[in-house]
Amino acid sequence: MLDKNKKFIDDSRKDNCFALGRQLTIEYYECSTKALLDEALVEKALLDAAQKSGATVINSTFHKFEPQGISGVVVIAESHFTVHAWPEHDYAAVDIFTCGDNIDLEIAINSMKDSFESENVVVSSDQNRGIISKAFEQKKVGQIVKKSEIYPISWKKEYESKNPWGVLTSVDIYDSDPNIISDAKSIKQFVYQLCDLIDMKRFGECQVVHFGDDEKVEGFSMTQLIETSLISGHFANASNRIYLDVFSCKFYEPREVAQFAMSFFKGDHYKIQIALRQ
């Protein structure tokens, strides 16, 4: 649970004014992958948080994306709880918006922390919405009142802004089809289709070799030279897991790699790490 002695929501309201609402954005890191993959569990997490905190639940709607990711909203009489979950990063983004003083926000945040099994929780913003007790002066329409740094959410924009030497994407795929990952021809076919998908020119033949005297690591290893660097992977028979790396000095979309690989090998879910190599 969060340390109650360490007040991490600032309840001080020094100005003698009135706000129509209060909005918190909460970042849940290092969550349980299982908790974020299950639409029913994510919905229950938000419903439990709303009910335990004193909110009046009206209804809820949630959607599971393919191959993974969940978005949802719990509508409450006081406004809403929303979430988007990224299982591949063990991360969930939550928004609580309330127009009532009866909701215990500490209880709501801690409840979701427990449900998501999060190891690291950050309240990234705490805002008053609709301050109406005193006039708000705006010099021109569209004025940005408080400017904050904007970070790109597109890897292509990030790539263009930093101009790195290359992009490395590491994808771990869990519970893959054992018949596919233990078949050398299928692995080669995957490589050929992946190169076509991300527009990479292969250099030489794809090498698929069986390694591992230890059954814990036994399985095929794959390498494919491309003109812009290398694709490699290991396919672990004991766990049906795939460890795939794509490194290229030519840009490609990392999520295309992850989602295609998961679909091809019929995996249950995946984790992804992306690095821009300078």
C-alpha positions in Angstrom: 0.0 0.0 0.0 1.1 3.6 -0.4 2.6 5.2 2.6 -0.2 7.2 4.3 2.3 9.3 6.1 3.7 10.5 2.8 1.0 12.6 1.3 1.3 12.1 -2.4 -1.8 13.9 -3.3 -1.7 17.5 -2.6 -5.0 18.5 -0.9 -4.0 22.0 -0.2 -6.2 24.6 -1.8 -4.8 27.9 -0.7 -6.8 30.1 -3.1 -10.3 31.0 -1.9 -11.9 29.7 -5.1 -14.2 26.9 -6.3 -13.5 24.3 -9.0 -16.2 22.3 -10.8 -14.0 19.2 -10.8 -10.6 17.6 -9.9 -8.7 15.5 -12.3 -5.8 13.1 -11.5 -3.7 11.1 -13.9 -2.0 8.1 -12.4 0.8 6.0 -13.9 1.0 2.3 -12.8 4.4 0.8 -13.6 5.7 -2.7 -13.1 2.2 -4.2 -13.1 1.3 -7.9 -13.4 1.2 -8.8 -17.1 -1.6 -11.3 -16.4 -3.7 -8.5 -14.8 -3.3 -6.2 -17.8 -4.1 -8.9 -20.4 -7.5 -9.8 -19.0 -10.3 -7.4 -19.9 -12.5 -8.7 -17.1 -9.7 -8.1 -14.5 -9.0 -4.6 -15.7 -12.7 -3.7 -15.6 -13.0 -5.2 -12.1 -10.0 -3.2 -10.9 -11.6 0.1 -11.9 -15.0 -0.9 -10.6 -13.6 -2.0 -7.2 -11.6 1.3 -7.0 -14.7 3.4 -7.7 -16.9 1.5 -5.3 -14.4 1.3 -2.4 -13.6 5.0 -2.7 -17.2 6.1 -2.3 -18.1 6.8 -6.0 -21.5 6.1 -7.4 -21.1 3.8 -10.3 -23.5 4.3 -13.2 -22.1 1.9 -15.9 -18.9 0.7 -17.5 -17.6 -0.2 -20.9 -14.3 -1.8 -21.8 -12.6 -2.9 -25.1 -9.8 -5.4 -25.7 -7.6 -4.6 -28.6 -5.8 -7.2 -30.9 -3.3 -8.5 -30.3 -3.3 -6.9 -26.8 -4.1 -3.7 -24.9 -7.3 -2.7 -23.0 -9.1 0.6 -22.8 -12.1 1.3 -20.7 -14.3 3.8 -18.7 -16.3 3.5 -15.6 -18.9 6.3 -15.6 -19.7 7.5 -12.1 -22.3 10.0 -10.9 -19.3 12.3 -10.0 -17.7 11.9 -13.5 -15.4 9.0 -14.5 -12.5 6.6 -14.1 -10.7 5.7 -17.4 -7.7 3.4 -18.2 -5.5 2.3 -21.0 -3.3 -0.8 -20.4 -0.1 -1.6 -22.2 0.7 -5.2 -21.2 3.9 -5.2 -23.2 5.3 -2.5 -20.9 3.6 -3.7 -17.7 2.0 -0.2 -17.6 -1.4 1.2 -17.2 -2.5 4.9 -17.5 -5.4 5.8 -15.3 -7.5 9.0 -15.2 -9.8 9.9 -12.3 -12.1 12.9 -12.8 -14.5 13.8 -10.0 -16.9 16.7 -9.4 -17.6 15.6 -5.8 -15.7 15.8 -2.5 -17.0 12.4 -1.3 -14.5 10.2 -3.2 -11.5 9.1 -1.2 -8.8 9.3 -3.9 -6.1 7.6 -1.8 -8.4 4.5 -1.5 -9.1 4.5 -5.2 -5.4 4.7 -6.1 -4.3 2.1 -3.6 -7.1 -0.3 -4.7 -5.9 -0.2 -8.4 -2.3 -0.6 -7.2 -3.3 -3.8 -5.5 -5.4 -5.0 -8.4 -2.7 -4.4 -11.0 0.0 -5.6 -8.6 1.9 -2.4 -9.5 5.4 -2.0 -8.0 5.6 1.7 -8.8 2.8 4.3 -8.8 3.1 7.9 -9.8 0.5 10.6 -9.7 1.7 12.6 -12.8 -0.9 15.4 -12.5 -3.5 16.8 -10.1 -5.6 19.6 -11.6 -8.5 21.8 -10.7 -11.0 21.9 -13.6 -13.4 24.7 -14.2 -12.4 27.4 -11.6 -15.4 29.7 -11.5 -15.2 31.6 -8.3 -13.0 34.3 -9.7 -12.7 35.5 -13.3 -10.1 33.8 -15.4 -8.2 36.3 -17.6 -7.2 35.2 -21.0 -5.6 37.6 -23.3 -6.5 35.8 -26.6 -8.5 32.8 -27.7 -6.5 29.6 -27.7 -3.9 30.9 -25.3 -1.9 28.2 -23.6 -2.1 28.9 -19.9 0.5 26.5 -18.7 2.9 25.2 -21.2 4.4 21.8 -20.5 7.0 19.9 -22.5 5.5 17.7 -25.1 7.0 14.3 -25.8 6.5 12.5 -29.1 4.4 9.3 -29.1 5.4 8.2 -32.6 8.7 6.3 -32.9 9.1 7.7 -36.3 8.9 11.3 -35.0 11.3 10.3 -32.2 13.7 8.8 -34.8 13.5 11.9 -37.0 14.1 14.2 -34.1 17.1 12.3 -32.7 18.6 11.1 -36.0 20.2 8.0 -34.4 22.4 5.4 -36.2 19.8 2.7 -35.9 16.7 1.2 -34.2 16.8 -1.9 -32.0 13.6 -3.7 -31.2 13.6 -6.6 -28.8 10.4 -8.7 -28.6 9.7 -11.5 -26.2 6.7 -13.6 -27.3 5.0 -15.9 -24.7 3.1 -19.2 -25.1 3.8 -19.5 -28.9 2.7 -22.5 -30.9 5.2 -25.3 -30.3 4.7 -26.8 -33.7 5.7 -23.6 -35.4 8.7 -22.6 -33.3 10.2 -26.1 -33.6 10.0 -26.1 -37.4 13.0 -24.6 -39.2 11.1 -24.0 -42.5 8.4 -22.0 -40.6 11.0 -19.8 -38.9 12.6 -19.1 -42.3 9.2 -18.3 -43.8 8.6 -15.8 -40.9 11.9 -14.0 -41.6 11.1 -13.7 -45.3 7.7 -12.3 -44.6 9.0 -10.0 -41.9 11.6 -8.5 -44.2 8.9 -7.9 -46.9 6.7 -6.3 -44.3 9.2 -3.8 -43.0 10.9 -3.3 -46.3 14.3 -4.8 -45.4 16.6 -6.3 -48.1 18.0 -9.7 -47.1 21.7 -10.4 -47.5 22.5 -14.0 -47.8 20.5 -17.0 -46.6 18.6 -17.2 -43.3 20.5 -19.4 -40.9 18.4 -21.6 -38.5 20.4 -23.9 -36.3 19.3 -26.1 -33.4 21.3 -25.4 -30.2 21.2 -26.4 -26.5 22.2 -29.5 -24.6 20.3 -28.1 -21.6 16.6 -28.6 -22.1 15.9 -25.2 -20.5 17.5 -23.4 -23.4 17.1 -25.9 -26.2 15.6 -24.7 -29.5 16.4 -23.1 -32.8 18.5 -19.9 -33.1 18.1 -17.8 -36.2 20.1 -15.1 -37.9 19.4 -13.1 -41.0 21.8 -10.5 -42.3 20.0 -7.5 -43.9 21.6 -4.7 -45.8 21.0 -2.3 -42.9 22.1 -4.7 -40.2 20.7 -7.9 -38.6 17.6 -9.9 -37.5 18.2 -12.6 -34.9 16.1 -14.8 -32.6 16.0 -17.8 -30.3 13.1 -20.1 -30.0 12.9 -21.9 -26.6 11.2 -25.3 -26.8 10.7 -25.7 -23.0 8.8 -22.5 -22.5 7.4 -21.9 -26.0 9.0 -18.4 -25.8 10.6 -16.4 -28.6 13.3 -13.8 -28.1 13.5 -11.7 -31.3 15.8 -8.8 -32.1 15.6 -6.5 -35.1 18.5 -4.0 -35.6 18.5 -1.6 -38.5 20.0 1.7 -39.5 16.9 2.2 -41.7 13.7 3.1 -39.8 10.9 0.6 -39.4 7.9 0.5 -37.1 8.7 -1.5 -34.0 5.1 -2.5 -33.3 4.7 -3.9 -36.7 7.5 -6.3 -35.9 6.0 -7.3 -32.6 2.4 -7.7 -33.8 3.4 -9.6 -36.9 5.6 -12.0 -34.9 2.9 -12.6 -32.3 0.4 -13.4 -35.1 2.7 -15.6 -37.1 3.8 -17.7 -34.1 0.3 -17.7 -32.5 1.6 -16.2 -29.2 -0.5 -15.3 -26.3 1.1 -12.0 -25.5 4.4 -10.1 -26.0 6.8 -7.7 -24.3 8.7 -5.1 -26.4 11.7 -2.9 -25.7 12.9 -0.2 -28.2 16.2 1.6 -28.2 17.5 4.3 -30.5 21.2 3.5 -31.0 23.4 6.6 -31.4 
